Amino acid sequence: MFRLIPLLVLLATPALAEALLFPALNGDAEAQVATVYSSLDEPLARPMIAAFQQANPDVAVSYEDLQTIDIYARVVAETDTGGRTADFAFSSSMDLQVKLANDGYAQESVVPLAASWPRWANWRNTAYALTYEPAVFIYHKPSFADVAPPGSRAELIRYLVDNADTVFGRVGTYDIERSGVGFMFFSRDQEQYPDLWTLVGAMGAAGVKLYSTTSAIVERVADGRFVFGYNILGSYAAEASTRNPDLGIILPADYTVVTSRIGLVPRAAANPDLGRRYLAFLMSEAGQTIMAEQLQIAALNQNVAGPNTANAMQQALGAQLRPVPVNPGLMVYLDQVKRARLIRRWNEALSTQ
């Protein structure tokens, strides 16, 4: 029997967030409202909402900025109690989004670009990967003025071993117990990198600091409190680097895991047609161009030009990129026993140095 991690304890009291209402541009106070649950920070989402409403002036948007685990919990709880839920759910937690789709909490959405979307990014026209976001290394450029920063995991191990004293407490990564995207990146590392536990031990010896949010790590590397960050969501790092010239970004040369934010229309959506309109816009050339140029999140739409696209990255890096496919295989580490075993080994490797 599949034993889900203890998320379901949250379902009795799913977290509530203050919804921000963006009125319809046509001024109709009685306009239909598209309700969006999203893990994309609301300030970053604003350009996308504005463009969607320019194309749909008769639609108001209610936007709730939630943690990924709360998106899952809200959709399940509201559906199971016979209520209505979001019209569109957009989350960076690929495993939980696929679980919603696999367990019947999402409905099929045949939108205009469904047939031409990358096959790995479309699961049964129900769950769509909408972004292309690598897990990167970040570093404080002034701290590496006289030496090249590590460009692979093997180089990172050597750097941490050789400089454990000088960098102690100045390396950051995700806390895989509290960060969904951090856990997913790490579980992929376990599949891809045979010397992973040596790397974890080296990070432990260097006094690695653990965080549940990307911004906490990025900020500390950008201002020099940290010298290095491991397995950081590249889109947030890219956006931050436009404001922080001291923040460097490296796509690991041995392999680069690529994750995606998944969008779906819940089965119990109050206005599923509006959810599909929002989904279609996020997939469109206009929506994906905003994603690439304003949000610094690489676009998947093949008609979008420029360096910040999946096409450009694939042409430049080829097999170095390892995108995570949208399919039920993502749910493997939602199994309570497997998840607990991996986290226990992680904690032991960090603490035994």
PALOPA-507283 format. One record per atom (N, C-alpha, C, CB): x, y, z. Coordinates in steps of 0.001 Angstrom, whole numbers, padded with zeros to 6 digits, always signed. Glycine has a CB too. Example, Ala and Ser with C-alpha at 12.3 -4.5 7.8 and 13.67 -1.06 7.14 Angstrom:
2
+013190-005690+007800+012300-004500+007800+013200-003300+007800+011308-004473+009046+012850-002250+007080+013670-001060+007140+012900+000030+007870+014084-000598+005725
! end
This chain:
353
+000844-001202+000000+000000+000000+000000+000878+001250+000000-000954+000007+001230+000507+002220-000814+001256+003468-000905+001007+004304+000332+000872+004252-002173+002063+004593+001077+001927+005350+002321+002400+006773+002099+002726+004685+003468+001471+007684+001988+001789+009076+001751+002431+009688+002989+000532+009853+001354+003347+010612+002770+003924+011362+003878+002802+012031+004660+004948+012413+003368+003022+012380+005909+001928+012858+006758+001414+014245+006382+002376+012873+008186+001096+014424+005091+000503+015682+004661-000955+015757+005056+000646+015854+003160-001583+014602+005111-003031+014606+005265-003468+015157+006609-003570+013217+005088-002553+015218+007560-002930+015823+008834-003241+017303+008661-001817+015635+009867-002730+017870+007587-002981+019288+007336-004360+019534+006756-001934+019845+006404-004980+018496+006227-006194+018705+005461-007369+019153+006315-006553+017452+004740-007357+018839+007594-008465+019277+008438-008468+020786+008614-008396+018597+009798-007276+021387+008624-007172+022837+008779-006159+023388+007784-006770+023211+010227-006462+023335+006474-005523+023833+005488-005258+025313+005693-006042+023581+004085-004012+025697+005413-003601+027083+005658-004383+028044+004781-002099+027252+005410-004724+029180+005362-005431+030215+004632-004482+031367+004371-006680+030691+005405-004641+031999+003219-003846+033168+002883-004790+034267+002455-002807+032854+001771-004326+035483+002580-005154+036604+002153-005135+036679+000636-004663+037937+002779-006296+036567+000022-006393+036623-001427-006319+038074-001882-007697+035959-001920-005541+038320-002911-005473+039638-003519-006389+039652-004733-004010+040007-003912-007284+040611-004793-008233+040700-005898-007769+041755-006894-009650+041030-005380-007650+041349-008137-007331+042256-009233-008615+042451-010041-006153+041695-010133-009282+043597-009893-010586+043808-010535-010495+043711-012057-011154+045172-010138-011604+043363-012672-011663+043295-014128-011370+044665-014724-013041+042785-014598-010638+044688-015820-010237+045954-016421-011398+046695-017074-009158+045714-017439-012473+045974-017390-013621+046653-017995-014488+047381-016970-014467+045654-018749-014087+047311-015703-014798+048035-014659-016045+047360-014146-015155+049357-015150-016345+046160-014614-017550+045444-014189-017338+044867-012796-017910+044319-015195-018040+045418-011829-017900+044943-010447-018457+043539-010265-018600+045897-009491-019283+043084-011207-019872+041752-011134-019169+040768-012072-021358+041818-011468-017982+041103-012514-017258+040249-013462-016941+038895-012854-015966+040928-013915-016799+037890-013713-016366+036570-013265-014971+036683-012657-016376+035547-014441-014718+035841-011650-013430+035877-010945-012697+034559-011159-013630+036149-009424-011500+034643-011698-010627+033475-011811-009803+033374-010535-009701+033569-013074-009979+032289-009799-009258+032101-008541-008010+031260-008785-010168+031432-007477-006873+031782-008372-005587+031123-008607-004909+030849-007275-004675+031988-009514-004525+029577-007052-003641+029222-005946-002256+029031-006563-004140+027911-005172-001258+029711-006032+000057+029664-006669+001174+029787-005656+000183+030761-007704+002284+029098-005937+003478+029232-005096+004428+030289-005640+004203+027893-004986+004075+030897-006776+004885+031987-007321+004615+033244-006503+004574+032226-008838+005667+033826-005956+005509+035007-005113+004673+036058-005831+006881+035587-004724+003737+036625-005096+002775+037551-005705+003439+038722-006451+001858+038098-004634+004500+039345-005921+005128+040424-006696+005623+039965-008064+006285+041008-005917+006143+038727-008138+006593+038198-009419+005416+037883-010335+007437+036948-009205+004286+037531-009751+003128+037144-010547+002404+038335-011178+002168+036370-009690+002611+039511-010645+001849+040677-011097+001943+040942-012606+002321+041892-010357+003134+040890-013233+003174+041132-014686+002340+040128-015482+004609+041088-015176+002327+038866-015018+001556+037846-015707+000056+038091-015538+001931+036457-015188-000353+038454-014333-001766+038742-014094-002213+039937-014934-002018+039014-012596-001375+040974-014969-001722+042171-015743-001882+041844-017220-000654+043256-015561-000979+041035-017765-001069+040681-019181-002280+039788-019459+000215+039977-019631-002549+038854-018538-003741+038009-018699-004995+038874-018744-003844+036976-017549-005063+039866-017879-006254+040715-017839-006323+041659-019037-006278+041520-016548-005197+042035-019587-005231+042813-020821-005872+042001-021941-003812+043256-021224-005563+040700-021946-006163+039822-022959-007572+039385-022592-005295+038598-023165-007921+039504-021316-009238+039097-020823-009791+040194-019911-009156+037733-020062-010152+041348-020477-010554+042495-019639-011844+042279-018870-010704+043712-020490-012558+041208-019199-013821+040935-018520-013662+039999-017330-014806+040347-019492-012411+039680-016960-012155+038705-015895-011372+039358-014759-011383+037480-016447-011876+039221-013539-011121+039594-012341-010284+038384-011912-012083+040065-011179-009210+038639-011182-008342+037555-010729-008177+037647-009213-006957+037612-011442-008474+036548-008525-008210+036420-007100-006969+035550-006954-009442+035810-006328-005895+036119-006418-004602+035436-006376-004214+035145-004931-003511+036285-007067-003965+033869-004648-003525+033460-003313-002129+032872-003407-004509+032437-002687-001182+033548-002768+000221+033149-002729+000385+032173-001568+001178+034395-002576+000599+030880-001883+000614+029827-000872+001889+029007-000945-000594+028920-001034+002225+028340+000151+003258+027319+000120+002749+026128-000699+003654+026882+001566+003677+025394-001293+003267+024287-002166+002427+023252-001422+004495+023613-002769+002796+022961-000185+002068+021952+000574+000645+022427+000875+002811+021623+001880+000467+023744+001009-000854+024291+001295-001748+024288+000051-000726+025709+001843-001154+024449-001112-001931+024334-002348-002529+022933-002443-001048+024638-003592-001681+021948-002216-002156+020555-002236-003270+020342-001212-000990+019583-001955-003025+020788+000014-003986+020565+001092-005315+021263+000813-003413+021052+002419-005272+022488+000333-006501+023230+000069-007328+022551-001021-006176+024672-000336-006681+022180-002108-007423+021557-003215-008080+020258-002764-006487+021287-004410-007330+019435-002027-007884+018155-001556-009025+018391-000572-006783+017295-000892-008805+019236+000417-009812+019455+001455-011085+020052+000874-009261+020366+002547-010956+021046+000041-012140+021705-000528-012902+020783-001469-011734+022975-001271-012187+019945-002172-012851+018982-003058-013560+017905-002255-011838+018340-004015-012871+017366-001251-013428+016254-000485-014644+016655+000345-012370+015679+000420-014763+017911+000676-015933+018365+001443-017072+018834+000542-015533+019493+002385-016918+018613-000754-017976+018955-001693-018049+020422-002053-019267+018537-001142-016999+021169-001744-017002+022595-002047-016347+022901-003368-016313+023358-000960-016143+024171-003600-015451+024638-004795-014032+025030-004405-016204+025837-005456-013123+024918-005342-011729+025247-005068-011210+026174-006161-010859+023963-004974-009902+026320-006225-009301+027227-007203-009658+026806-008626-007775+027267-007030-009649+027788-009518-009842+027499-010937-008534+027079-011591-010422+028718-011657-007438+027468-010964-006119+027123-011491-005153+026984-010332-005616+028189-012505-004357+025911-010326-003343+025675-009299-001985+025601-009974-003639+024368-008494-001042+026399-009466+000269+026551-010092+001321+026396-009008+000404+027933-010821+002147+025352-009107+003039+025029-007995+004378+024508-008481+002392+024007-007081+005431+024845-007716+006765+024334-008013+006999+022948-007443+007807+025277-007482+006052+022426-006666+006181+021081-006114+005617+020087-007125+005447+020960-004737+006476+019608-008000+006028+018748-009092+005362+017482-008581+007195+018387-009986+005911+016911-007505+005371+015647-007014+003945+015808-006490+006267+015087-005918+003693+016869-005740+002349+017063-005192+001339+017421-006282+002370+018155-004123+001772+018161-007280+000868+018488-008378+000493+017228-009167+001513+019530-009310+001492+016387-009424+001204+015141-010139+000324+014232-009301+002504+014416-010510+000517+014258-007993-000357+013443-007137-001806+013934-007226+000132+013482-005665-002000+015242-007237-003362+015762-007415-003971+015224-008705-003360+017309-007430-003206+015290-009791-003714+014816-011077-003943+013314-011071-002752+015187-012193-002990+012571-010522-003084+011114-010516-004248+010620-009662-001786+010512-010012-004555+011346-008582-005614+010927-007665-006987+011480-008027-005266+011347-006271-007090+012121-009181-008392+012568-009653-008831+013932-009176-009395+011601-009258-007911+014738-008661-008265+016075-008186-008074+017152-009267-007430+016423-006960-007693+016742-010470-007551+017674-011586-008385+017157-012748-006052+017843-012002-008789+018069-013617-009582+017687-014770-008804+017905-016062-010887+018472-014799-009165+017133-017067-008519+017261-018367-008759+018665-018921-009045+016183-019353-007708+019246-019471-007802+020586-020042-007112+020578-021402-007163+021656-019093-007911+020423-022441-007377+020415-023799-007345+021860-024289-008236+019503-024756-006208+022501-024107-006022+023897-024483-005326+023957-025838-005203+024664-023405-005290+025126-026492-004790+025208-027866-003409+024610-028111-004762+026613-028275-002479+024728-027168-001118+024251-027399-000857+022858-026824-000139+025223-026809-001881+022191-026349-001688+020895-025696-000966+019892-026604-003035+020324-025268-001383+019794-027856-000828+018782-028759+000636+019047-029109-001649+018721-030032+001054+020305-029106+002424+020636-029492+003355+020834-028298+002424+021878-030334+002820+020719-027092+003654+020902-025902+004632+019732-025784+002775+021017-024616+005847+019927-025256+006785+018803-025115+006128+017618-024405+008040+019247-024341+006358+016437-024919+005672+015255-024385+006002+015024-022920+006040+014019-025194+007250+015274-022520+007636+015048-021123+006955+016048-020195+009160+015141-020967+006420+017154-020766+005864+018239-019962+004346+018240-019916+006339+019552-020490+003718+017208-020448+002250+017141-020495+001819+015744-020091+001704+017500-021918+001150+015641-018942+000650+014341-018509-000861+014285-018721+001007+014076-017019-001251+013572-019768-002653+013294-020069-003511+014555-020196-003227+012406-019002-002915+015626-020698-003637+016897-020852-004253+017362-019535-004731+016758-021911-003645+016955-018439-004181+017261-017105-003201+018076-016277-004529+015974-016366-001937+017696-016291-000890+018415-015558+000174+018849-016560-000264+017522-014420+000420+020157-016617+001339+020725-017601+002536+021390-016914+000606+021741-018491+003741+020999-017325+004925+021759-016932+004931+023039-017756+006253+020929-017144+005098+024173-017078+004999+025466-017757+006296+026262-017719+003897+026281-017141+007297+025771-017017+008571+026475-016907+009722+025486-017043+008666+027235-015563+010923+026021-017166+012130+025215-017343+013193+025828-016438+012603+025173-018864+013359+025256-015234+014144+025911-014206+015257+025004-013677+013244+026349-013068+016499+025302-014012+017607+024461-013559+017930+024657-012088+018833+024742-014382+018470+023614-011486+019048+023699-010143+020515+024091-010325+018899+022327-009340+020900+025236-009781+022214+025802-010072+023082+025926-008823+022059+027161-010720+024355+026172-009058+025257+026628-008009+025234+028159-008042+026726+026057-008205+025253+028786-006886+025428+030239-006843+026637+030545-005967+024140+030958-006301+027290+031660-006264+028497+031991-005505+028664+033495-005406+029738+031361-006154+029417+033918-004394+029719+035332-004166+030974+035657-004969+029917+035652-002625+030821+036436-006031+031928+036675-006958+033187+037225-006295+031487+037621-008024+033076+038233-005416+034307+038743-004789+035076+037686-003991+033969+039896-003878+034356+036694-003458+035020+035652-002678+035822+034699-003561+033995+034870-001874+035579+034754-004863+036317+033892-005794+037111+034742-006779+035351+032949-006554+037569+035902-006318+038324+036796-007197+039630+036163-007671+038619+038107-006481+040215+035298-006841+041528+034734-007171+041488+033251-007509+042470+034950-006028+040304+032667-007535+040188+031238-007832+038857+030986-008510+040322+030377-006542+038839+030042-009423+037602+029721-010126+036643+029005-009178+037888+028849-011374+035358+029346-009196+034396+028645-008342+034177+027223-008837+033058+029401-008297+033756+026323-007964+033497+024939-008393+032436+024891-009494+033047+024081-007193+032729+024097-010530+031794+023996-011647+031110+022658-011753+032496+024274-012913+031441+021742-010847+030815+020420-010827+030758+019949-009383+031598+019398-011723+030066+018868-009136+029968+018353-007772+031310+017824-007274+028915+017250-007700+032086+017202-008151+033409+016731-007742+034296+017908-007355+034067+015914-008869+034238+018990-008132+035017+020177-007795+034526+020806-006498+034949+021196-008930+033233+020742-006251+032689+021291-005011+033185+020506-003809+031161+021288-005048+033229+019193-003920+033756+018372-002818+035188+018790-002502+033700+016857-003177+036013+018898-003543+037424+019276-003318+037521+020667-002677+038215+019253-004659+036704+021586-003158+036729+022947-002613+036347+022943-001135+035775+023866-003405+035288+022223-000786+034834+022197+000603+035859+021523+001514+033490+021475+000707+036469+020453+001047+037479+019750+001848+038707+020639+002053+037889+018419+001167+039143+021309+000982+040358+022128+001062+040152+023429+001831+040853+022444-000326+038898+023877+001927+038630+025186+002524+037612+025110+003662+038133+026148+001458+037510+023943+004289+036475+023732+005309+036537+024772+006423+036609+022341+005904+037725+025167+006827+037846+026128+007930+037463+027539+007492+039272+026126+008479+037936+027959+006336+037705+029340+005910+036267+029583+005457+038656+029697+004788+035579+028533+004997+034191+028730+004540+033180+028204+005551+033974+028040+003192+033661+027804+006730+032749+027194+007702+031575+028129+008021+033510+026839+008996+030365+027577+007898+029155+028344+008165+028766+029307+007067+029319+029094+009416+029434+029248+005918+029160+030194+004838+028745+029496+003543+030382+031055+004585+028173+028314+003691+027622+027563+002557+026165+027262+002871+028433+026236+002283+025293+027425+001884+023870+027210+002125+023233+026286+001099+023147+028526+002129+022220+025582+001545+021396+024789+000643+020026+024621+001295+022059+023396+000331+019135+023902+000621+017792+023700+001162+017794+022693+002305+016845+023234+000064+016878+022889+003230+016577+021896+004251+015584+020929+003608+015996+022559+005583+016021+019735+003287+015160+018826+002529+013969+018332+003337+015961+017644+002044+013993+018532+004657+012826+018175+005475+011708+019206+005342+013232+018037+006946+012039+020443+005012+011044+021520+004986+010818+022117+003606+011457+022606+005922+011702+021862+002682+011585+022431+001341+011225+021351+000339+012890+023124+000929+010045+021498-000293+009620+020515-001284+010544+020482-002487+008208+020807-001733+010913+021655-003002+011787+021673-004171+013183+021190-003797+011853+023086-004778+013632+021502-002579+014928+021013-002129+014974+019502-002037+015270+021611-000795+013890+018923-001523+013831+017468-001424+013827+016838-002813+012587+017030-000635+013096+017439-003745+013044+016869-005086+014401+016941-005773+011996+017587-005925+015093+018084-005644+016421+018184-006222+017340+017125-005629+017001+019583-005997+017265+016952-004311+018166+016002-003659+017841+014572-004058+018089+016150-002143+016562+014248-004180+016204+012885-004588+016693+012603-005994+014685+012674-004508+016708+013624-006857+017263+013449-008202+018774+013265-008134+016913+014656-009097+019424+014007-007234+020869+013821-007051+021195+012380-006688+021399+014765-005967+020375+011809-005825+020628+010436-005397+020585+009474-006577+019611+010013-004340+019751+009775-007564+019643+008928-008748+020768+009190-009750+018299+009145-009418+021308+010418-009737+022238+010820-010786+023706+010781-010374+021900+012190-011238+023991+010975-009072+025370+011199-008657+025826+010139-007659+025521+012591-008049+026723+009252-008047+027110+008135-007169+027892+008549-005932+027925+007154-007941+028533+009723-005953+029338+010154-004810+028594+011189-003965+030676+010730-005290+027268+011118-003987+026462+012139-003324+026740+012224-001829+024997+011864-003550+026869+011078-001177+026997+011122+000280+028351+011676+000718+026796+009731+000864+029349+011561-000126+030621+012234+000138+030425+013744+000097+031699+011799-000885+029640+014202-000866+029342+015628-000971+028572+016124+000255+028538+015910-002247+027569+015365+000681+026797+015768+001857+027707+015821+003082+025614+014793+002102+028585+014851+003230+029519+014864+004350+030435+016074+004313+030344+013599+004356+030891+016439+003118+031763+017608+002990+031004+018885+003339+032336+017703+001563+029738+018960+002972+028946+020128+003341+028749+020179+004853+027585+020109+002623+028517+019015+005454+028374+018977+006905+029632+019454+007609+028032+017576+007360+030789+019010+007116+032061+019416+007719+032297+020914+007563+033220+018639+007091+031703+021493+006519+031852+022931+006279+030762+023744+006971+031834+023216+004784+029990+023090+007836+028972+023803+008606+027861+024368+007744+029607+024911+009383+027398+023590+006773+026362+024066+005856+025137+024558+006623+025960+022954+004878+024542+025657+006149+023327+026205+006726+022143+025816+005848+023427+027747+006873+021036+025426+006491+019879+024902+005779+018705+025861+005871+019485+023537+006332+018011+026035+004737+016880+026962+004679+015733+026336+003892+017306+028307+004039+014535+026792+004199+013360+026278+003497+012979+027120+002294+012193+026198+004440+013568+028313+002169+013231+029185+001049+014468+029522+000230+012566+030467+001551+014233+029729-001054+015327+030090-001957+015873+031471-001630+014857+030045-003413+014974+032415-001367+015396+033802-001173+016374+033951-000017+014188+034683-000935+016191+033159+001050+017084+033265+002204+018520+032932+001825+016614+032342+003326+018702+031926+000982+020049+031533+000555+020612+032541-000425+020034+030136-000076+019798+032924-001413+020255+033849-002450+020704+035175-001832+019136+034094-003485+019931+035692-000902+020275+036973-000270+021618+036891+000442+019183+037393+000722+021867+035786+001116+023095+035655+001895+024320+035465+001004+022975+034490+002862+024145+034817-000127+025268+034698-001061+025514+036033-001754+024998+033590-002107+024448+036702-002132+024586+037976-002848+025321+039026-002026+023220+038505-003238+025079+039044-000707+025719+040100+000107+027016+039640+000774+024753+040582+001178+027445+038396+000506+028737+037940+000989+028734+037252+002333+029636+039066+001055+027579+037158+002986+027547+036396+004231+027876+034929+003945+026159+036523+004919+027413+034427+002807+027760+033091+002341+028642+033225+001105+026483+032248+002031+029444+032201+000867+030259+032196-000350+029651+031328-001434+031663+031717-000041+028787+030369-001034+028323+029382-002025+026943+028851-001646+029330+028207-002144+026130+028565-002651+024830+027930-002463+024686+026759-003405+023694+028931-002681+024181+025655-002896+024076+024407-003673+022635+024078-004021+024692+023244-002899+022404+023665-005270+021092+023200-005735+020005+024275-005575+020686+021939-004969+020292+025458-006064+019385+026589-005881+018499+026744-007108+020174+027891-005615+017230+027032-006893+016300+027205-008001+016773+028364-008877+014856+027456-007480+017112+028042-010118+017796+028988-010978+017016+030238-011322+018170+028320-012210+015691+030135-011414+014897+031300-011797+015003+032406-010755+013435+030905-011995+014953+032046-009472+015083+033043-008419+016494+033635-008410+014753+032424-007050+017493+032792-008634+018861+033285-008669+019065+034236-009845+019846+032117-008753+018499+033900-011005+018653+034756-012186+018006+036110-011965+018046+034084-013421+016822+036110-011366+016138+037375-011104+016940+038204-010116+014714+037130-010570+017466+037569-009079+018247+038291-008066+019548+038832-008645+018551+037378-006877+020137+038114-009601+021416+038553-010167+021280+039835-010970+021999+037465-011044+020075+040122-011455+019867+041379-012181+019978+042576-011245+018497+041379-012874+019807+042338-009950+019885+043414-008947+021168+043347-008127+018683+043349-008012+021873+042211-008211+023051+041998-007376+024223+041532-008246+022752+040962-006256+025070+042459-008674+026174+042079-009575+027189+041140-008939+026886+043313-010050+027191+041013-007628+028140+040109-006966+027655+038668-006921+028409+040587-005562+026456+038415-007416+025899+037065-007393+026215+036335-008693+024378+037111-007162+026985+035257-008585+027325+034443-009741+026494+033177-009799+028793+034094-009720+026266+032674-011015+025437+031487-011233+026187+030504-012124+024068+031870-011870+026158+029233-011744+026795+028172-012527+025803+027035-012731+028085+027656-011825+025676+026581-013960+024930+025357-014226+025925+024206-014118+024225+025392-015646+025785+023307-013143+026788+022266-012909+027119+021484-014172+026306+021314-011837+028419+021334-014439+028856+020730-015690+028637+019228-015747+030298+021026-015911+028595+018550-014577+028411+017097-014610+026980+016748-015017+028743+016476-013234+026016+017434-014446+024615+017358-014866+023856+018474-014169+023988+015957-014537+022807+018928-014795+021976+019989-014226+020530+019519-014225+022129+021325-015024+019995+019300-013031+018585+018925-012904+017728+020128-013287+018253+018440-011450+016699+019879-014074+015779+020948-014468+014387+020599-013960+015772+021152-016022+013843+021481-013162+012506+021288-012633+011535+022228-013328+012483+021512-011115+010253+022054-013074+009220+022881-013700+008117+023169-012699+008643+022190-014955+007466+024303-012880+006236+024578-012151+005095+023974-012953+006026+026120-011920+004215+023282-012262+003129+022579-012946+001815+023308-012713+003028+021116-012461+001074+023481-013795-000250+024085-013722-001322+023063-014029-000357+025262-014681-002448+023176-013341-003577+022287-013595-004877+022984-013199-003413+020952-012820-005970+022478-013752-007306+022954-013407-007937+021920-012485-008187+023192-014688-008187+022269-011223-008750+021290-010288-010125+020774-010723-008856+021904-008907-010400+019546-010340-011696+018940-010668-012852+019739-010095-011757+017510-010152-012669+020301-008905-013748+021026-008241-013640+022540-008446-013748+020706-006756-012985+022955-009519-012869+024391-009799-014248+025024-009910-012068+024631-011095-014386+026213-009319-015664+026924-009408-015938+027382-010837-015673+028130-008459-014875+027783-011547-015000+028270-012925-013914+027628-013784-014900+029828-012983-014065+026352-014122-012995+025658-014849-012657+026288-016199-013383+024225-015062-013629+026907-016856-013326+027553-018131-012345+028707-017938-014614+028058-018793-012487+029435-016821-011542+030503-016535-010167+029930-016197-012054+031376-015385-010162+028804-015496-008892+028145-015211-008180+027748-016481-009109+026928-014342-008927+027237-017461-008320+026858-018728-007838+028081-019505-009310+026061-019567-008553+029187-019401-008101+030415-020050-006786+030894-019445-009169+031510-019931-006676+030784-018113-005431+031183-017451-004293+030249-017856-005605+031183-015913-004564+028952-017884-003570+027975-018314-003126+028243-019740-004124+026561-018195-004081+028464-020629-003756+028714-022026-002892+029955-022175-005027+028859-022848-003163+030988-021359-002353+032197-021450-000926+031939-020971-002988+033326-020635-000771+031183-019888+000575+030882-019399+001375+030068-020417+000495+030124-018072+000697+029290-021239+001366+028494-022264+001610+029282-023544+000549+027262-022575+000905+030366-023728+000960+031125-024979+002308+031808-025170-000151+032164-025012+002570+032232-026402+003809+032949-026679+003893+034231-025861+003920+033268-028168+002759+034923-025716+002751+036162-024934+003064+035890-023469+001396+036865-025058+002398+034893-022889+002620+034574-021491+004024+034068-021227+001625+033557-021034+004522+033227-022101+005858+032665-021909+006957+033705-022145+006062+031478-022842+006707+034680-022983+007667+035768-023173+007786+036597-021905+007252+036661-024353+006659+036864-021252+006699+037561-019963+007467+036727-018953+005270+037854-019446+007218+035418-018953+007913+034520-018043+009428+034656-018230+007462+033056-018272+009879+034641-019471+011313+034648-019755+011945+036010-019521+011560+034217-021179+011269+037067-019962+011899+038389-019961+011684+039162-018663+011373+039200-021113+010542+039021-018024+010263+039803-016829+010453+039011-015539+008861+040333-016890+010104+037718-015573+010234+036907-014376+011564+036165-014314+009099+035924-014302+012318+036168-015428+013599+035452-015525+013424+033956-015309+014596+036007-014507+012274+033419-015773+012013+031982-015719+011983+031476-017149+010667+031658-014966+012839+030515-017472+012981+030065-018852+011667+029534-019413+014052+028994-018944+011384+029927-020648+010140+029572-021319+010235+028206-021970+009781+030618-022359+009099+027487-021988+009006+026197-022667+008413+026314-024069+008174+025241-021843+007613+027337-024308+006996+027517-025616+008086+027666-026678+006054+028752-025616+008058+026808-027694+009133+026758-028681+009147+027958-029617+009019+025503-029487+008089+028764-029594+008047+029946-030447+008644+031181-029780+006627+030230-030850+009013+031062-028511+009625+032180-027809+011123+032178-028104+009354+032097-026274+011625+033327-028542+013034+033448-028887+013823+034003-027712+013213+034341-030117+015153+033896-027824+016012+034477-026804+016746+033437-025992+015211+035340-025895+017712+033871-025195+018551+032932-024440+017840+032272-023265+019765+033643-023935+016809+032917-022731+016153+032379-021544+014975+031491-021934+015680+033518-020631+015274+030468-022709+014254+029523-023173+014818+028111-023099+013793+029859-024626+013917+027144-023033+014348+025748-023028+015095+025416-024311+013144+024810-022856+014627+025931-025450+015286+025656-026726+016736+026108-026702+014544+026343-027870+016963+027353-026279+018321+027892-026271+019214+027125-025308+018304+029372-025901+018689+026794-024147+019486+026071-023161+019828+024674-023652+018745+025990-021831+018872+024013-024290+019112+022665-024793+020128+022668-025925+017809+022038-025266+020055+023682-026780+021028+023778-027872+022429+024028-027347+020635+024887-028840+022536+024802-026272+023852+025131-025722+024434+024015-024868+023762+026391-024904+023583+023304-024120+024080+022381-023106+023731+020918-023345+023559+022784-021790+022748+020654-024194+022421+019288-024569+022143+018369-023396+023521+018723-025372+022859+017222-023372+022585+016173-022391+022965+016559-020973+023312+014926-022772+023662+017688-020802+023960+018155-019444+022678+018450-018681+024848+019409-019485+021638+018841-019391+020363+019184-018766+019533+017926-018562+019588+020210-019623+018976+017762-017381+018175+016584-017055+016787+017032-016556+018897+015704-015979+015877+017353-017489+014545+017775-017054+013791+016649-016363+013740+018278-018239+013034+017007-015344+012235+016033-014604+010913+015853-015330+012006+016486-013124+010622+014656-015841+009380+014463-016593+008142+014491-015705+009431+013154-017341+007049+014964-016280+005778+015021-015556+005090+013674-015701+004864+016181-016086+005205+012848-014688+004549+011537-014690+004477+011016-013258+005311+010526-015609+003756+009933-013021+003581+009438-011646+004863+008998-010958+002634+008297-011652+005960+008830-011708+007223+008490-011079+007672+009534-010067+008280+008313-012127+007150+010743-010203+007485+011809-009264+007010+011510-007841+006885+013114-009737+006055+010618-007716+005459+010379-006401+006237+009380-005547+004053+009889-006570+007329+008841-006084+008068+007803-005369+008443+008255-003963+009324+007417-006144+008956+009495-003856+009452+009935-002553+008382+010591-001695+010588+010891-002741+007113+010478-002125+006025+010820-001222+005708+009653-000292+004779+011221-002015+006246+008490-000620+006094+007340+000255+006788+007645+001581+006676+006050-000404+006055+007494+002666+006550+007898+003984+007840+007186+004362+005497+007629+005038+007916+005885+004098+009084+005110+004505+010311+005537+003709+008826+003607+004322+010167+005663+002388+011307+006054+001557+011777+007457+001890+010945+005966+000079+010821+008341+002100+011181+009714+002436+011916+009776+003771+009931+010597+002480+011384+009084+004782+012010+009094+006101+013415+008502+006053+011151+008322+007101+013587+007441+005264+014904+006800+005158+015920+007769+004545+014814+005504+004305+015507+008472+003487+016422+009401+002832+016777+010564+003750+015810+009925+001536+015781+011107+004434+016046+012234+005340+016931+011807+006504+014729+012816+005873+016709+010606+007036+017538+010117+008138+019007+009997+007694+017012+008747+008644+019216+009460+006509+020593+009318+006028+021220+010688+005781+020631+008475+004737+020441+011623+005276+020904+013003+005066+021373+013622+006392+019772+013867+004439+020559+013513+007416+020900+014097+008713+022141+013428+009324+019710+013973+009675+022219+012138+009148+023386+011422+009680+024660+011851+008957+023191+009896+009550+024584+011987+007637+025770+012374+006857+026217+013786+007198+025483+012268+005354+025265+014670+007473+025626+016038+007835+026262+016122+009211+024408+016925+007786+025829+015271+010132+026220+015418+011535+027410+014562+011947+025063+015085+012407+027845+013641+011128+028902+012727+011546+030294+013221+011160+028664+011364+010946+030355+014421+010612+031677+014929+010206+032392+015626+011372+031531+015910+009020
! end
